Structures are given as structure tokens and as C-alpha cells.
């Protein structure tokens, strides 16, 4: 435990500038960490709010490479942005919730001091989270477009109110053709995000599966499907004269046209999260969803 505690000496702080509470929490964390004999720095995006209190790294990647831990202050959207930026690097992330519900931001703001004091005590473990990779190919376009996601890829209709038509294959075998509002390919981490709202299953983050969830399919018999995480899923846009979009974690967007193919698979890179002792995925579910159970 002592050896684990000594592995974290340099802590990078990243605060969402759009959430005033995030900067306040980050400044408080900096004071607590200084008392715990840990050095701190921040990224340029947080420097306006935090720079006068601590050193500023050249960029987010530079901060990640120079840190033993990144504390991310904001909501799940902030965690998703940072996770994609540091994908493949060994530095773990710990999210401090300055937003609302939050599944990735594991620490509520009210328990910040308690959480940080567990670090020098070695009361934590690391979790590897899988990323997804999507490649968009278009007939006649030489270079494909590739992006990554921690939560999900969402293919949806553009500005029109018409249903989109897509053809989905798994490992090169046709699954079905959908007429729907959209389609979600979700990682285990993302099962509690848009996929859940669209009727998908809640998946334990250590399960090696990929959830395929149609959004409002026109055929009532169609349901979400769970496949192996090493599967290759191909989605081809077949709607005539319709522009659709592909969103990565709801933040990065690519326009799609008729005939475009989106290939989704497990990414070779992963993201590391720090899990404090006394916390768990199932405990988070009970707390966030109010699963108190019932006596029958």
C-alpha cells in the first residue's frame, strides 16, 4: 500500500472553465494536496482560473505526461474530453463532480477532502477502460476519417425530421436494416449514458461487450443487441438524399452522406481511471438511481 501511495507525487488539475464551481474545487484541492506534500500543476485551459496558484503546463498532453494523476473538475462531459486527449497514456484520471448526475466523475464535491486523503494512504486501485474507434469511409474519398470515444458513437439524422435508413453488419455478416431516428454503439463505460436513455442495458465496465442500440426503430420487434467487444460493426447509410451525423461522445461530429460506411471496433488505446477504496460501480448505481430495493 505504501508503494502504491508513493507512485502518485505529481498531480495535474484540469477545471472546466464553464463551471464556476469547478475552479473553486480545484483551488481547494491544490491547498489540500500541498498539505499532503504533493506537487500540483494545471493545463492552459484552466490557467485563467488557477494559473496564479500553480505552474501551468504547455498543453494538456504535456501535463498528462508530467503527472502521476490527473484530477478532472467538471461533469462527465469534461471527463470524456480529457479521456480522449490522454488516451493511451499511463496517467490515471479521477473525476470530481462539479456538475449534476455524473457517472465518470466519481467523487462528489462534498467529499473532496476525504477522497484526496486516501491517495497518500494508498487506498485506491486502477481500472483500465476500453475505448472505441470509428472509421468513416466514403466512396471516392481517398482518406478515411477516424475518431475515438470512451462512451459511445451515435449516428443520427441531421436537421430533417425524417427517419434514417441504415444497414448494420457484425463481423461482415448482415445483422439487419434499420429505419430509425438513430443508432448507438456503446462501450461498457457508456452504457449508463445515451444508450441507457434509449433502452439499452446497464453493463458493468469490466465486461468485454459492445452494445448496439437503435433509437426509436420503426419496427417494434427490434431491440438492443450486445456483442463481443472485439466485434467489428459496420453501419452503412442507405437513406437517399439525406445527411446524417456521427457524434463521438456527443462532442465531436462528422457529417455523413448516403453510401458512407462507419466501421466501429475496439480501440488499441485505453484510458486508466483511479478508483478510491470504498467506491464501486454497483454502489454508484444504487446511489445515483436510488436503488434501495423493496421487501416482498
Secondary structure, DSSP 8 states (H G I E B T S, - for coil): -HHHHHT--EEEEEE-TT-HHHHHHHHHHHHHHHHTT-EEEE-GGGHHHHGGGSEE-SSHHHHHHT-SEEEEEE-HHHHHHHHHHTTT-S-EEEEEE-SSS-SS--EEGGGHHHHHHTTTTT-EEEEEEEEEEEEEE-TT-SS-EEEEESSEEEEEE-SS-S-EEEEEEETTEEEEEEEESEEEEE-SGGGGTHHHHTT-----TTS-EEEEEEES-SSTT---EEEETT--EEEEE--TT--EEEEETTTEEEEE-TT-EEEEEEEEEEEEEEEETT--HHHHHHHHHT------
